[in-house]
Amino acid sequence: MSTIMKAVDVEVPLPVAYNQWTQFESFPEFMEGVEEVRQVDDTHTHWVTRVGGTTREFDATITEQHPDERVAWTSDSGPRHAGVITFHRLDENRTRVTAQLELDPEGFAENVADRAGLLDRRVDGDLHRFKQFIEGRGRETGGWRGDVPPPPTS
């Protein structure tokens, strides 16, 4: 498993950054290699990605979500990964968005990309494109303010 941790400061109020991040279907507009994200229900998404000429589809479950704080998920199928996006108020009009991902690269190409730091750079690039996307708009395209508690521990 590899761990990637990146952050970006965006020039929008915290609720705007958070609300936009909950609009998963807009991810292809700023995430490299993401062709489609379909929200199936409040806690399930279906993804179509294209990396290095290979198209992959997978499902993910939102395992925890708290408005203006965090969105966490884990993959249910396809490449194994999990992560959390956290939102930190810096001041009235600035927010730090932090991504922490755990992933298990599949296959030769993904392992080479991981070792070469390409996955790390992709996450950094996605966060900076999110910054451009939300700052360019100045407001969110929508938002879901629902709360998803973490799963019970055994």
C-alpha positions as CSV (number, residue, x, y, z in Angstrom):
1,M,0.0,0.0,0.0
2,S,1.2,3.5,-0.8
3,T,0.1,6.6,1.1
4,I,-0.3,10.0,-0.7
5,M,-0.9,13.2,1.3
6,K,-1.4,16.6,-0.5
7,A,-3.0,19.9,0.3
8,V,-4.1,23.0,-1.5
9,D,-5.4,26.4,-0.2
10,V,-8.4,27.6,-2.1
11,E,-9.7,31.2,-2.1
12,V,-13.3,30.4,-1.2
13,P,-15.1,30.1,2.1
14,L,-15.1,26.6,3.7
15,P,-18.8,25.8,2.9
16,V,-18.2,26.6,-0.8
17,A,-15.2,24.3,-1.0
18,Y,-16.9,21.5,0.9
19,N,-20.2,21.8,-1.0
20,Q,-18.4,21.6,-4.4
21,W,-16.4,18.5,-3.3
22,T,-19.7,16.7,-2.6
23,Q,-20.6,17.1,-6.2
24,F,-18.9,13.9,-7.3
25,E,-20.3,14.0,-10.8
26,S,-18.3,17.2,-11.5
27,F,-15.0,15.4,-10.7
28,P,-14.2,14.8,-14.4
29,E,-13.9,18.5,-14.8
30,F,-10.8,18.7,-12.7
31,M,-9.5,15.1,-12.1
32,E,-7.1,13.7,-14.6
33,G,-8.1,10.3,-15.9
34,V,-11.7,10.4,-14.4
35,E,-14.2,10.1,-17.3
36,E,-17.4,9.7,-15.2
37,V,-18.6,9.5,-11.6
38,R,-22.2,8.6,-11.0
39,Q,-23.7,9.0,-7.6
40,V,-25.8,5.8,-7.1
41,D,-27.2,6.9,-3.7
42,D,-26.1,8.9,-0.6
43,T,-23.1,6.6,0.1
44,H,-22.3,4.9,-3.2
45,T,-20.6,6.1,-6.4
46,H,-19.6,4.4,-9.6
47,W,-16.4,5.5,-11.4
48,V,-15.1,5.2,-14.9
49,T,-11.4,6.1,-15.2
50,R,-8.9,6.0,-18.1
51,V,-5.2,5.7,-17.3
52,G,-2.5,4.9,-19.8
53,G,-5.0,3.8,-22.4
54,T,-6.8,1.4,-20.0
55,T,-10.4,2.0,-18.9
56,R,-11.4,0.8,-15.5
57,E,-14.7,0.9,-13.7
58,F,-15.1,0.5,-9.9
59,D,-17.6,1.3,-7.1
60,A,-16.8,3.1,-3.9
61,T,-18.6,3.6,-0.6
62,I,-18.6,6.9,1.3
63,T,-17.6,5.6,4.8
64,E,-17.8,8.9,6.6
65,Q,-19.0,12.4,5.8
66,H,-19.5,15.4,8.0
67,P,-20.4,18.8,6.5
68,D,-17.6,21.3,6.3
69,E,-15.2,18.7,7.8
70,R,-14.5,15.5,5.8
71,V,-15.5,13.0,3.2
72,A,-14.0,9.5,3.5
73,W,-14.4,6.6,1.2
74,T,-13.1,3.1,0.3
75,S,-13.3,1.2,-3.0
76,D,-15.7,-1.8,-3.2
77,S,-14.3,-3.1,-6.5
78,G,-11.4,-2.5,-8.9
79,P,-8.1,-1.1,-7.6
80,R,-8.0,-1.1,-3.8
81,H,-7.9,2.3,-2.3
82,A,-9.3,4.4,0.4
83,G,-9.0,8.0,1.4
84,V,-10.2,11.1,3.2
85,I,-10.6,14.7,2.1
86,T,-10.6,17.2,5.0
87,F,-11.5,20.9,5.0
88,H,-9.9,23.5,7.2
89,R,-11.0,27.1,7.6
90,L,-8.0,29.4,7.3
91,D,-10.1,32.6,7.4
92,E,-13.4,33.8,6.1
93,N,-12.5,33.3,2.4
94,R,-9.7,30.7,2.4
95,T,-9.9,27.0,3.0
96,R,-7.2,24.3,3.1
97,V,-8.3,21.1,1.3
98,T,-6.2,18.1,2.3
99,A,-6.2,14.7,0.6
100,Q,-4.9,11.5,2.2
101,L,-5.1,8.4,0.1
102,E,-4.1,4.8,0.6
103,L,-3.8,2.8,-2.6
104,D,-2.6,-0.6,-3.7
105,P,-1.4,-0.2,-7.3
106,E,-2.5,-3.0,-9.6
107,G,-0.3,-4.4,-12.4
108,F,3.0,-3.4,-13.8
109,A,2.1,0.1,-15.2
110,E,0.5,1.2,-11.9
111,N,3.4,0.0,-9.8
112,V,5.9,1.8,-12.1
113,A,3.8,5.0,-11.9
114,D,3.7,4.7,-8.1
115,R,7.4,4.2,-7.8
116,A,8.1,7.1,-10.2
117,G,5.9,9.4,-8.2
118,L,3.3,9.8,-10.9
119,L,0.4,9.0,-8.7
120,D,1.6,11.6,-6.1
121,R,1.9,14.2,-8.9
122,R,-1.6,13.3,-10.2
123,V,-3.2,13.9,-6.8
124,D,-1.4,17.2,-6.5
125,G,-2.5,18.2,-10.0
126,D,-6.1,17.2,-9.2
127,L,-6.1,19.4,-6.1
128,H,-4.7,22.4,-8.0
129,R,-7.2,21.9,-10.8
130,F,-10.0,21.8,-8.1
131,K,-8.6,25.1,-6.9
132,Q,-8.8,26.6,-10.4
133,F,-12.2,25.2,-10.9
134,I,-13.8,26.5,-7.7
135,E,-12.0,29.8,-7.7
136,G,-12.9,30.4,-11.3
137,R,-16.6,29.8,-10.5
138,G,-16.5,31.6,-7.2
139,R,-19.4,29.4,-6.0
140,E,-20.3,25.8,-5.8
141,T,-22.4,24.0,-8.5
142,G,-24.4,22.3,-5.7
143,G,-23.9,20.6,-2.4
144,W,-25.0,17.7,-0.2
145,R,-25.0,18.5,3.5
146,G,-25.9,15.0,4.7
147,D,-24.0,13.4,7.5
148,V,-22.6,9.8,7.2
149,P,-21.4,8.4,10.5
150,P,-18.3,6.2,10.5
151,P,-19.1,2.5,10.5
152,P,-19.2,0.8,13.9
153,T,-16.0,-0.8,15.1
154,S,-16.1,-4.4,16.2
